[in-house]
Amino acid sequence: MLVELVNGSPHKNGSTALALREVETILQEEGIETHTFWVGTKAIGGCLGCGKCAELGKCVIDDKVNEFRELAQKADGFIFGSPVHYAALAGNVKSFMDRLFFSEFQGNQNRAFRLKPAAGVAVARRCGSATAFSQLNKYFTIQEMFVVSSRYWNDVFALTPDQVPEDKEGLCNMRVIARNMAYFLRCQEAARRAGVPLPKVEPPVFTNFTR
């Protein structure tokens, strides 16, 4: 079983990386394989709304988004981490998530994400972690993913990496996420072995507010 940890911070070894590392340590103790994907420092443009992903099976912009989409096919679970910028998700993370989830939904019928567990982690100096955490969860629920929770909001407070160990409660929450993720993955594996069928796919229905 493999969990992909996504570091959305421009700092490869910053506070967000340390929060994810706490999750990774416990996952590995639980016998779960992990891989960390760094979104990086290059600008990631937002969704163009061109609809080409439905035709191509991937985003028309060939960058980190498509690179991660390939990895996501083989993953069993996901942890997405983002720093908080202006009381919300970092801009690169927002663009990354928008294009990743929309192109997957349009091009592959939720193949990479449907019915897989996920959790979001927000790292802030002081404010905005709840907003960023809520934003991340919305991507998961629109793709029929199972949201793995902790015993509190999934946030860690630190201005600099050396302050991360001081947030004892935040790091405790990271460890709880990891243990709950490992448990859920084992439950899914047991269900597969027992022959429990997946839920029937309901054909999508799209409406708007004018008809």
N, C-alpha and C positions, 0 to 999 in steps of 0.2 A: 504494500500500500504506500502511495506517494502523496505527500502534501506539498503543494507549491506555495512558497511564501514570497509575496511581492513587496519589495521595498520601493515605495513611491517617492522617497526623499531624494533631493539632488545630492545629498551627502551619503555616499555609499556606506560609511561606517559611523553615521551619526546616531542620534537618539532613536529614530524609528528603527534602524538596524538593530540596536541593542534590545529594544522591546520585542522585535521579532525573534531575536536570538534566544530570549527567555522562553518563548513558545517552542522554538526549535529544539532546545535542550531537552525539554520534557517529552516532546514527540519522539525523539530518538530514544529516550529512556523507555518509552512505551513500545518500542519496536517498529515505529513508523519511519519510513524513509522520507527525507526532506530535500528540497532544492530551493535555493533563493534566487529570485529574479529581480535584478535592479533595473528600474525604469530608466535611470540615467539622467544625464544633464542636457541632452539635446532637446530642443523644443518639440513638443508633440501637438500638432494641429488638431483642432476640433473636427467633429463630424461635418461633412459637406452636405449631407442630406441628398446625395446623388442617387442612392439606391443601387449602386453598382455591386455592393456586397451580395445581394440576392442572386446576381448573375455570376459573379466570380467565385463565390464561396469564401471570400476574404475581403478585407478592406482594400479599397482602391489605392490608398496611401500605404506604401510598403515600408513600414518602419518597425519600431518596437512592438506595436500592437499585433501585427501579423507574426512576428517572432514568438510572442508569448502564446498566441492562439495555437500554434503547433505543439507547444509544451502542454497546454491545457488539455488537449485531447487525451493525454496519457495520465493525467493527474486524477487522484481520487478525492482530494479535498483542497481547499484554498484558504489562505490567510492573506488579506490585502491590508497593507499598512500605509498610512499617509501622515505627513506632518500637517499641522493646521496653519493655513495662511489666511489672514483676514477672517477669522472665525468660521472657516469652511475648509473643504478639501483644497489641497494645493492644485494650482491650475493644470500642471502636467498630468496629475492623477485624474482629475475630472475628465480631461480630453481622452486619456488612455482608457478609462472605464467606459465612457460614452461609446467610443468606437469599437472597443473590444466586445462589449455585450450586444451592441446593436448589430454589428456585422455577424456575430455568431448566431444571433436569433434569426436574422434574415437569410443567412447563407447555409446554415447547417441544422436547422430545426433543433436548436439547443443541445447539439451532440456533445459539446465539451462541458456544459455546465448543468444540464437538467438532472435533478435529483441527487446532486453532489453537495456535500456540506461545505459551508463557507463561514468565515468570520472576518469582521473588519476591525482594525486597530487604528486609533487616532492618537497622535503624540503632539502635545501642545505645551507652550510655556505657561499659559494661564487660562485663556477662554477659547471657546469654539469647538472643543472636542466633541461635545454632544451633537452639534450640528454635523460635523464631519462624519461621526459614527452613524448618524441617521442616513446621511447621503449614501454611504457605502452599503448599508442594508437594503436600500431600495433597488440596487442592481441585482442583488441576490434573489429578492422575492419576485422580481419580474421574470426570472428565468427558472422558476420552480425549484430553487435550491433550498436546502435545509440550513437555517441560520443557527450556528452553534453559539450558545451564549456562555457568559461567565456569571459570576455572582453580582456583578455591577457593570456599568458601562465599560467598554473595552478601551480605556484610555490610560496613557502614562504622561506624567507631567515632568518636563525638564526643558531648560533653556539650552543646556549643553550636555553632551554625552556623559560627562562625569557626574551629572546630577541624577541620571536615570536610577542608579542603585538606591538613591535616597527615597524614591517613591515606592515604599514597601508594599502599599496596597495595590498600586498599579501593576507591579511585577507579580504579585500574588494572582491578580486577575489574568495575567498572561499565562500563568501555569495552569489555572483552572480551564482556560480555553483549550489548552493543549490536551489536558486529560479528557475533557469532554469530547473533543474532536477524535481522539484515539478510540474512546469508547464507542462513539457513533460509527466510526469506520468498521470496527469489529462487529457491531450489530448488523451493518449492511452486508458484510461478508458472510455472517451466519445466515442471514435471510437468503442470500444467493445460494448457499449450500443446501439450504432446506427447501429450495424450489419455490420460495415466495415470489409471485409474479410482480413485476413493476406495474404501477398504475397505468391504466389505459390512457393513451394520448388523446386529449380532447382537441378537436379542430379549433384553431383560433377564430375568434369573432372580434372584429374591430368596428367600433362605432365612434361617432363624435356627438357633440351636444346639439346639433341642429337637425338630426334625423335618427 
